[in-house]
Amino acid sequence: MSASFLWLSCPFLSVLAFLPTASAQARPSARVVRDDAKEIDVNCWPDFVRLRWTGGRFLAIEANRSNSPIVCSADKDVVVTRWPVKIPDLGYLSIADAAGHDNGTTALVGGGFDNNSRIVRFLAHIAASRKETLVTRLDSYVACKAVIVPTGDVWTLGWIADERNYLRRDKVFKRFDAAGRVVGTWAVSAHFRKGLPASVDAPEFASLKASADRVGYLSPGNEYFEFALDGSEITRIPGPPLGKDHRIPVSLAMSQAGQVVIASQNGFKQGDIWMLDRQTKRWTSLDTGGIPPWIELLGFDGDSIWASFAVGGFPRPQILRMKLDLESDR
């Protein structure tokens, strides 16, 4: 494999991050609503696109980094529908991220090789019927994360590759409308905590989620941002005070009403779950008794949260649904 292929789409890195120790505080709880964990019949290994709940369904990618990756879409009863990804004139496709919309549209970002063995990066809009795919070529922009907001715009987070396909450190947002046209581009320089290896300061370690009126972004260095749907920045605060043993990635969930929850992993021990108090702009640690370790938030479904407790969602993820119990904070 050539070195340049590593930048087809965002690479996957396994790195430990050491962050400041959290202090004790009042703890409302996150409790399991349905503890009969279900297994979704998708095989994400050796794929690095995490399972997620997006646009009212689960999404995952099978057979990634092949001529025809498979999109797996599942409903709440984990009934899986599969279809192949075909991008005209491109082969050996590598999908970096997938996002869904309530109208059934799916967005994919990634890259592939053309007939001259050149790297081509793309955003693909796949219609709900799956009969039409609109492909936007991204040139030197390497999109690593994607989310579809209620208006139908696709927000992406990535970086600009130089002539050698090497990483530039600024995190670059690009907004695309439903026709694939760029409607906004801007760079964000987030605070990066001392002690973290430079290799984790990359967009694939970030989290990107949307509510009815904003987009939430948790940077690799644990700084939290919110943007209005026009791209203007409306919030920038430090992330939760994670303990020294917590691992990257840290997962983020955001409800349509704007409730924000972050979960961190702590080896094989119980991880932490945090909720944003918007009035104080501080993070409240939740009691996670009864919730499995290695939890990863997949997304809000109404007022509950789907979560996986197989890290990265592979090989066959187990899922459960959680609900926040805020009464204990009163």
N, C-alpha and C positions, 0 to 999 in steps of 0.2 A: 504493500500500500504506500502510495506516495505521501509525502508530508502535506502537500496541498490539499489532499482529500480530507484531512482532519478538519478543515474549515468549510466543508460542504454545508454543514449546519452545525449547531452548537455541539461541541464534544461533551461527553459525560465524564465527570471527575469524581473521585471518591476521596474526600479530604475531611479531616477532623478540624473543627473550629473551637477555639477556646475563648470564652467570653466571660464577662464579670458575673460574680455570683449574685443570685437574686436575694432580696430581703423578704422576710415573712410579712404577710398582710392578710386581711380578712378575705375569706375564700368562698364565694358562691360556687356552685358545682356545675360540672358538665356530666350528665348521667346518660347511660345507655338506654335508649327507648326500646330497641329490639336487640336482645342479646343473643338471639339465634343467628349467629353470623352466617352470611351466605357467601358462597364461592361463585365468582363470575368465570365462566368458561372462556377465558381469553388467556393466551400465553404471550406475555410481554417480554420474555427472555429470548434472545439477548438484546432486546429492544430497550431504548432508554427514554421513551416517551411515557411518562407516568400516566396511570389511570386517573381520570378526573370526572367530576360531575359538572356538566356544562350544557346550557340550553335545555335543561330538563331531561338529560340522559347521561349515561356513562359513555365515555369515549376511551378507546385504547387503539394502539397500532400493533399489528402482528407482522412478522416477516419484513421488518424495517431493513433499510440498506439492501434493497434488492430491486429488480426491475419492476416489481409490482407489489408494493406493500399493501397490507389489508387493513382497512378501517373497520373496527369493531364498535358497534353502537348497541347499547343495552338499555332496556327500560327498568323501572323500579323492581320488576319481578325477575330481573337479570336474564330476560330472554334476549339473546344476542343475534343481531343482524350483521352480516359481513359483506363488504364489497371491495374490489381492488381499486387501487389508485393508479391512474394512467395519466401521465403528463406528456403531451405530444412532443416528439423529437428528443425526449430525454430518457436515459436509462440509469440503472443503479441509483435509485432514489433513496434519499435519507431524509426522513421527516423529523423535524425538530420539535414541533408542537402542533396540537390540534385543538380547535375550539368549536363550540356549537352555539346555535341561536334557537330561540323558541319556535321559529318558523321552519325549522328543519334544515336550515343551511349549515354547512360545515366548512370551516376554514382550516387550511393546512399551510404551514411554512416549512421550507426545507430547501434541498438542492439536489442536483443530479448532474450527469455528464451528457453533453450533446454528442453528435456523431463525430466531432473532431476532438473528443476527449477533453473538452473544456468544461470547467465548472459553471453551472448556471443555477442561480438561486431564484426562488419563486415564492409567491403567495398564490394559493389556489382556492377559489370559491367554488364549492360543490353544491349544486342546487338540491333541494329536498327530494326531488324526483331521482336524483343521481344520474340524470340523462345529460346534464350540462355542467361543464367545468370551465370556469373563467380563470385563466392563468395570467398573472402579472409578474414579469421578470424584474428582479430587484437589483441587478448589476452588482455593485460592490457591497451592498447592504446585506448583512448576515442576520436574518431574523431568527431569534431564539425562542421567544414567547409570543403568544397570540391570545387575544380575547375579543369576542364580539359583543359590542355594547347594544343596548335596546334599539338604537336608531339604525342598526345594521352595519355601522362602521366597524372595521377591524382595526384594533390597536395592536401594534407589534413592538417588541423591545428587542434590540440587538446591538450590533456594532458595525462599523465600516472597516472593511478589509483594505489593506494597502496593496501595492502591486505584487507583494510576495505572499498575499493571503494571510498576513499576520494580524493579530488582534490590536486594535486601538482601544485604549482604556475607557473612553467616554461611553456611557450607555445612551443609545440613540433610540428615541421613540419615533415611529412613523404611524400615521393614521391614514387608512384607506377607506374610501366609500365603497358601496356595494358594487360599483362598476370597476373597482380596482384602481381608481385614480388616487394619487397621494393628495391628501387634504391637510396635512400637517406634518412637520418634521422638527424635532428639537432634541438637544442633548441634555442629560441630567448628570450632574456630578454629585454623587452621594458621599456622605462621610464614610470612611473605611476604618474600622477599628484596628488599633495597634495589636500586634500579636497574631493576626490572621495571615496565612500564607497568601502571597500575591496571586497565586493560581485560582483562588476562589473569588477574586474580584472580577467576575464574569457573569453575563446576563443569564446563563443557564442555571445559576444558583439563586436567581431572583424569583419572586412570585408576583403574578399579575392577575387581578380579579376585577369584576365590574358589578356595580349595583344599578339601580334605576337611573341614578343621576350623576354617577362619578366612577372613576377607576382607581383602585387601590394598588399600590406598588410597594413591595417589601424588598429593599435592596439586599445584595449579598452581604453587605456590612452591617445589616440589621438597623437600617433607617427606614421609616415608614412615610410614604407620600400618598396624597390623594390629588387627583386632577378632575376638574369639571369636564364634561363631555366635549367642550370646545378646546381642550388641551391646557387650559390655564391651571396653574398650581394653586391649590386651596389649603393644603395641609402638609407640613413636614415636621415630624417629631421623631425622637429616638424610638427604636423598637423596644420590646420588653426586655427586662434585665435577665438574660438567659444565664444559666449556670455554666461553670467551666467545662463540664463534661458533655455539653450539648453538641449535637452534630449538625452539620449542613447536609441536606437541605432542611429548612424550616418551612412548614406549610401554612398557607393563608386561606381563609374562607371569608367571603363577604356576602351578606344577604342583600336582597333587593331593597330593603329598607335602610341599608348602610351599616348594619351591625358587623363588626370586624372581630375575628377570632384568629389566633395564631397558635400553632402547635409545634413543639420542638421535640427532638428525639434525644435520648440519653442512653445510648448503648442498649443493653438488654434490660435496663431499669425502666421504671415508670417515667415517662416524659412529662412535660408541663404543657398546659393549655392556658392561654391568656386572652382576655377580652378587653377591647378598647373602651374606656370611659370617655365619651366625647366631651362631657362638661369639663373635666379636669385635664383631658389629654394625657391621661396616664393609663397604664396597663394593670388590670386586676388579674391575679393568679387564681385559677379555678381549681377546685378540688376534683381530682380525676380518679377517685376510688372506683374500682370496678371496670375501668377502661384499660384495654391491653396496652402494653408498652409498644414502642415502635409505631405509634399512631401517626397517620398522615391524613390531613383534612382534604377531602375531595371537592366539597362545595356545599352551599346551603340548598336545601329543598324546603321552601317555605320557611318555617321557624326551626327546623331541625337541620342537622349537618350529617351528610354522608362521610364516612371515614373508612380508610383501609388500614389494616394492621399488618400487612406484609410490605416492608419498606420498598418504595418504588413501584409497588403493585406487581411484583413478579415472584415466582413464575405464574401462579394463579392466585389473584388477590382475594383475600377474605374481607368482606365489607360489613359494616354495621351502621346503625343510625343513632346519633346522639342528639340530646336536647339540653339546652342550657336551663339550669334551675337557679334563678336569681333571688328567690325568696330568702335564702340564707344570708343575703347581704343586707337585709333590712332589719 
